[in-house]
Amino acid sequence: MKRIFTLFITGVLVFGLTASVNAIPIGPVYNSATGHWYGVVSGDWFTAESNAIALGGHLVSINDQAEQTWLETNIGDYIGWIGLTDSVSEGFFTWTSGEALTYTNWGSGEPNDFGGGEDFGAMRIVAGNPPIVPSSSSWNDINSTTYELGLAEWSAAPPAIPEPTTIALLGIGLAGLAGVAMRRKRKNKGTDKN
């Protein structure tokens, strides 16, 4: 039984560490040039924007090449939402933050509203090797349900939120301690009867 328990805990630790390594390597990170924090939020475009608002910001507004380059350098591979939309007036893109649209990084032939309904901005970053030098990045207009991740940007320092892997490992550790306590309790009951 002890061997099975040890194998179980080892497997959980290896799985947890592997999950951490494969996770998106952002969040939250601070850009001293903009004075903003950046982190990944989940959901379709509307949900991601709502989650960004809950952090005190919006989906990212990219205001110049310097900010674009900083994101490319600090995020690594990424594909997901940015805070750009033309849902109010086709062809007239605005940032959800209300900032002026002073810079764009559209991919070739974008924005194109392909098939109609492509009203929401997304960004793709493919990091080069080494990851400090991106090999390509671009923006696209797409429908609101294509991706499940967005990049949030906000000003205030973020609360300390543990990573999901850390929470999972803590829960497993507590469950293991509870199991050990129950086993000792049963063992003590058995010795009390004799």
C-alpha positions in Angstrom: 0.0 0.0 0.0 2.8 2.4 0.9 4.5 1.7 -2.5 1.2 2.5 -4.4 0.8 5.7 -2.4 4.4 6.7 -3.3 3.9 5.9 -7.0 0.7 7.9 -6.9 2.3 11.0 -5.4 5.3 10.7 -7.7 2.9 10.5 -10.7 1.0 13.6 -9.6 4.2 15.6 -9.0 5.5 14.7 -12.5 2.2 15.5 -14.1 1.9 18.8 -12.2 5.4 19.8 -13.2 4.9 18.9 -16.8 1.6 20.9 -16.9 3.5 23.9 -15.5 6.2 23.7 -18.2 3.6 23.5 -21.0 1.5 26.4 -19.6 1.5 29.8 -21.4 4.5 31.6 -19.9 2.8 34.8 -18.9 0.9 36.2 -16.1 1.0 38.6 -14.8 4.1 40.4 -16.0 4.9 44.1 -15.7 6.0 46.4 -18.4 7.8 49.4 -16.9 7.7 51.4 -20.2 3.8 51.4 -20.2 3.3 51.1 -16.4 0.9 48.2 -17.1 0.5 44.6 -16.1 -0.3 41.9 -18.7 -1.8 38.4 -18.1 -3.8 35.8 -19.9 -7.5 35.5 -19.3 -9.9 32.8 -20.7 -13.0 32.8 -22.7 -14.4 33.8 -26.1 -13.9 37.5 -26.9 -16.7 38.8 -24.8 -15.9 36.6 -21.8 -12.2 37.4 -22.1 -13.0 41.1 -22.1 -15.2 40.7 -19.0 -12.4 38.8 -17.3 -10.0 41.5 -18.1 -12.4 44.1 -16.7 -12.6 42.1 -13.5 -8.8 42.5 -13.2 -9.3 46.3 -13.5 -8.4 46.7 -17.2 -9.4 45.5 -20.7 -8.1 43.2 -23.3 -4.7 44.6 -24.4 -4.5 47.9 -26.4 -1.2 48.0 -28.3 -0.2 51.6 -28.9 3.1 51.4 -30.7 5.8 49.2 -32.1 7.7 49.3 -28.8 4.8 47.8 -26.9 4.2 45.2 -29.7 7.9 44.2 -29.5 7.8 44.0 -25.7 4.8 41.7 -25.9 6.5 39.5 -28.5 9.6 39.3 -26.4 7.9 38.6 -23.1 4.9 36.4 -24.0 6.4 33.9 -26.4 4.1 31.8 -28.5 0.6 33.1 -28.2 -2.6 33.2 -30.2 -5.7 34.9 -28.8 -7.7 38.0 -28.2 -6.7 41.6 -28.1 -9.0 44.5 -27.3 -9.7 45.6 -30.8 -13.2 45.6 -32.3 -15.2 47.0 -35.2 -18.5 45.6 -34.0 -20.1 49.1 -33.6 -19.2 50.3 -37.1 -17.8 47.9 -39.7 -14.2 48.8 -40.7 -13.8 51.4 -37.9 -11.7 49.6 -35.3 -11.5 50.9 -31.7 -9.8 49.7 -28.5 -12.1 48.5 -25.7 -10.0 50.6 -23.3 -11.1 53.8 -25.2 -7.5 54.6 -26.2 -7.0 56.0 -29.6 -6.0 53.5 -32.4 -2.5 54.9 -33.2 -0.7 51.8 -34.3 -1.7 48.5 -36.1 0.1 45.3 -36.9 -2.4 43.6 -39.3 -1.3 40.5 -41.1 -1.2 40.5 -44.9 -4.7 41.1 -46.3 -6.2 41.9 -42.8 -8.6 43.1 -41.6 -10.9 41.5 -44.2 -14.2 40.7 -42.4 -14.0 37.3 -44.2 -17.6 36.0 -44.7 -18.9 38.8 -42.6 -19.0 38.9 -38.8 -15.2 39.1 -38.2 -15.4 42.0 -35.8 -12.9 41.1 -33.1 -9.2 41.5 -32.9 -6.8 38.6 -32.3 -3.0 38.5 -32.2 -0.6 35.6 -33.2 2.9 35.6 -32.0 5.3 32.8 -33.1 8.5 33.2 -31.1 11.8 32.5 -32.8 14.8 30.7 -31.4 16.0 32.1 -29.1 12.5 33.2 -27.9 13.8 36.8 -27.5 13.6 37.3 -31.3 10.1 36.7 -32.7 10.0 35.2 -36.1 6.6 36.5 -36.9 3.6 38.2 -35.3 0.4 39.7 -36.7 -3.2 40.7 -36.0 -6.3 39.4 -37.5 -10.0 40.2 -37.4 -12.1 37.1 -36.6 -15.4 36.0 -35.1 -15.9 36.2 -31.4 -15.8 32.4 -30.6 -12.6 31.4 -32.4 -10.2 31.5 -29.5 -10.4 30.7 -25.8 -7.6 33.0 -24.5 -7.2 36.7 -24.3 -4.4 39.0 -23.3 -5.5 41.4 -20.5 -3.8 44.7 -19.6 -4.3 46.7 -16.4 -2.6 49.4 -14.3 -2.9 48.3 -10.7 -0.7 45.7 -9.2 -2.4 42.3 -9.4 -3.4 40.3 -6.4 -1.3 37.3 -5.6 -3.1 34.4 -7.2 -1.4 31.0 -7.1 -1.1 29.0 -10.4 -3.6 26.2 -10.9 -0.9 23.6 -10.7 0.1 25.0 -7.3 -3.5 24.8 -6.1 -3.8 21.2 -7.4 -0.7 20.1 -5.7 -1.7 21.7 -2.4 -5.1 20.0 -2.6 -3.5 16.6 -3.3 -1.1 17.1 -0.4 -3.9 18.0 2.0 -5.9 14.9 0.8 -2.8 12.8 1.4 -2.4 14.2 4.9 -6.1 13.5 5.6 -5.6 9.9 4.4 -2.6 9.4 6.7 -4.6 10.9 9.6 -7.5 8.5 8.9 -5.1 5.5 8.6 -3.6 6.4 12.0 -7.0 6.8 13.5 -8.0 3.4 12.3 -4.8 1.9 13.5 -5.2 3.4 16.9 -8.8 2.1 17.1 -7.5 -1.4 16.3 -4.9 -1.2 19.1 -7.5 0.2 21.6 -9.5 -3.0 21.2 -6.6 -5.3 22.1 
